[in-house]
Amino acid sequence: MDTETVVLVAEDNDDHFLLTKKYLEHKGITKRIVRFTDGRSLLDFFAAIEAFSLPLQGNYILVLDIDMPRVTGPEVLRQIRQNPRLKHLPVIMLTAFADAGTIENCYSLGCTACFTKPLSGDEFIDTLKNLNIPLPTGVVS
């Protein structure tokens, strides 16, 4: 059985998404990266799973940009944490600006971790490992 984690990336900026994807690939996460370009499309994805009573099979992690169109990252996070089926989903917030108030707000809403874009170093992968998230063989930190 394939238990590799599906990485959902909600990022509206093409360049930031490519940097995030390249980081993940460099670290060994080369498959199962699914992009959403705004918060609304991500919430619609989760609503479709609910509407059709589809199981949330496998392991998922959400990498969520804070500043997105249509529905902001913090609002998406708030809705996820209020949903009984999604409330345990690991949500890692990304921000282009390390504003202490914004980061504090994300933690108060229940994010798992918060990082400044672009991702670099080992802290992101170490966070996934500390959460016991199944990673492909060969992931480096």
N, C-alpha and C positions, 0 to 999 in steps of 0.2 A: 504494500500500500504506500502510495506517495504521500508523505506528510509535509512536503515542502510548503513553507509559508507563502501565502498570497499577499503581496505588498500592494495595498491600495494607496495611490498617490493622488491627492487632491491639490492641484497646482495650476493656476491659470496662466502663469508666465512660461512661455515655451523654453526660454533659456534656462530658467531656474529648474524646470522639469528635466531638461537634458543633463544639467549638472547633477541633479539628484540621482537620475538613472545611471549616469556614468560612475558616480560614487558607489552605488549599490553593485553595479557590475564589476567594478574594480575590487570590491570586497568579496566577490564570488556569488552574489545574488543576481543571476542572469536570466531567470525565467520568472513567470508569474508576477509581473509588474503591470498593474492596471491603472491607467490614468483617468482622472476626472478633471475637467477644466473649470468647474465652479462648484460651489457648495450645493446648489440646487440639484445638479445632475447626480451627485453622490447620494443625497437624500432620496432622490427618485429611485436610484438603484436599490437602496435598502427598503423603500416602500414596495417595490416590485417583489422583492423576496418575501416580504410580509404578506402582500396581497395574494400571492400564489402559494403561500405556506411552504415555500422552498426551505429546505434545511440549510443552515449555515455550516456546510461541511468543510473540513479542513481547518487550517490555521490561518487567521487573518491578522494583519496589522495595518493600521491606517496612519499614513504620513500626511498631515493636514496643514496646509498653508493657513496662516492667520488671516491675511488680507486677501480675500477673494471676492469676485463679483457675485451678485444675486443673493447669496447667503454666505455670511462671513464664517471663517473657521471657528471662532468661539461659539457662534450660534449653532453650527453643525455639532460641535462637541456637546453643547447643552442638550440638544435633542437626542444624541446618541446615549448620553448618560441617563436620560429619562425613559429610554426604551428597555424593557426587561430582557429582550433577546440580544441587545447590543451593548448593554451597560458594562460588560466585562471586556469589550474589544480594546486592545491596547491602542491608544491614540498618541502619536508623537507629533507635537506641533512644531512647525517651522516658521521662523520669522526673519525678515531681512533686517529688522531693527531690534536690537537687544534692549528694548524699553522695559524697565523693571516692572512697571505697572501692568503692562500688557501680559508679560510672562506670569506675573502673580495671578492675574485674572484667569489665565488658562489653567494654572494649577488649582485654583479655587473651583473651577468648573469640572475638574477631574481628569485632566490630561495625565498621561503616563510619564511623559518627559517633554522637554522643550529645548530646541536647538536653534542656533542662528544659521541662516543660509550663507554660503553653501556649506553642505556637510563636509567635514574633513576629520582626519584623525580617526581614533578608534572608539571614541565614547559612544557613538550611535550603535555600533555593533556590540559593544560591551553591554549596553542597555538591553538589547535584544537577548543576549545570552543570559543576563541576570533575570530576565522575565521567563526564561526557559522556553523561548520561542524556537521551534524547530527550524534550523538553518541548513542549507545544502552542505554536503561534505566539501571541505576546502575553503569555507568562509574564513577569511583572515581578519584578525583585529590587531 
